[in-house]
Amino acid sequence: MQPVNEFLHCMRDGWDRLTAAQRAERVRQDLLFIADPVTHLEWNDPLAFADLTLGELHHARAVLLRLLPHLVAAARAEQS
């Protein structure tokens, strides 16, 4: 599996136990990490983000930015 696909796959780990709002927050946190990996890096994180190239981070960011509005809409629907 390519590193970016592994990143996106690991990101979805446990999603079935999360609400839409929690999923949206997880995506927001991942986008913050992608924007500034060094500042947001958790040194005990089991995922090896160091293996991702800038191109792969850009691809992951594009996927997450397309996903986020759908998660926000689902979170709003859950609150109604």
Buried (B, 14 or more C-beta within 10 A) or exposed (E): EEBBEBBBEEBEEEEEEBEBBBBBBBBBEBBEBBEEBEEBEEEEEEBEBEEBEEEBBEBBBEBBEEBBEEBBEBBEEEEE
